[in-house]
């Protein structure tokens, strides 16, 4: 009997960044541990033709960073 590879699932969560109360963008976040064993969250959101990426220690810090980046990209500040 051959050894069958088990299916490996990668969990991806949806995340939202808000520009103002009427405008928001959705993307994904992934959770992992870095080489030192610290928990890390990485997020990526598409705004028009641009991807905004950020990394933080927890999802609350990541949310603040992504909100700021999405706002800057949307209004053309960067």
C-alpha positions in Angstrom: 0.0 0.0 0.0 1.4 3.4 -1.0 1.7 6.2 1.5 -0.8 8.8 0.6 0.0 12.4 1.4 -2.6 13.9 3.7 -4.4 17.0 2.4 -3.0 20.0 4.0 -5.4 22.9 4.7 -4.1 26.4 5.0 -6.5 28.6 7.0 -7.0 32.1 5.6 -9.2 34.7 7.3 -11.0 37.6 5.7 -10.2 41.1 7.0 -11.6 44.5 6.4 -9.8 47.9 6.3 -11.9 51.0 6.4 -11.2 54.3 4.7 -14.3 56.1 6.1 -17.7 55.0 7.4 -19.0 54.4 3.8 -15.9 52.9 2.1 -14.1 49.7 3.1 -11.9 47.1 1.4 -11.6 43.4 2.1 -8.5 41.2 2.0 -6.9 38.2 3.8 -4.8 37.7 6.8 -2.6 34.7 7.7 -1.4 33.8 11.2 1.9 32.1 11.8 4.9 32.1 14.1 8.2 33.8 13.2 11.6 32.1 13.5 11.8 33.2 17.2 8.4 31.6 18.0 6.5 34.9 18.3 3.0 35.0 16.9 2.7 37.1 13.8 -0.2 38.2 11.6 0.2 39.2 7.9 -2.5 41.0 5.9 -2.9 41.8 2.3 -5.7 44.0 0.8 -6.2 45.0 -2.8 -7.0 48.7 -3.4 -7.6 49.3 -7.1 -4.6 47.9 -8.9 -2.4 48.0 -5.8 -1.9 45.5 -2.9 -1.4 46.9 0.5 0.5 44.6 2.9 1.3 44.9 6.6 2.6 42.6 9.4 2.0 42.9 13.1 2.1 41.0 16.4 -1.7 40.8 16.7 -4.8 41.5 14.6 -5.7 44.8 16.4 -2.3 46.4 15.6 -2.6 45.0 12.0 -6.0 46.6 11.6 -4.7 50.0 12.6 -1.8 49.7 10.1 -4.0 48.5 7.3 -6.6 51.2 7.9 -3.9 53.8 7.6 -2.3 52.3 4.5 -5.6 51.8 2.7 -6.6 55.5 3.4 -3.3 56.7 2.1 -3.4 54.7 -1.1 -7.1 55.5 -1.7 -6.5 59.3 -1.4 -3.2 59.1 -3.4 -1.0 60.1 -0.5 1.6 57.5 -1.3 
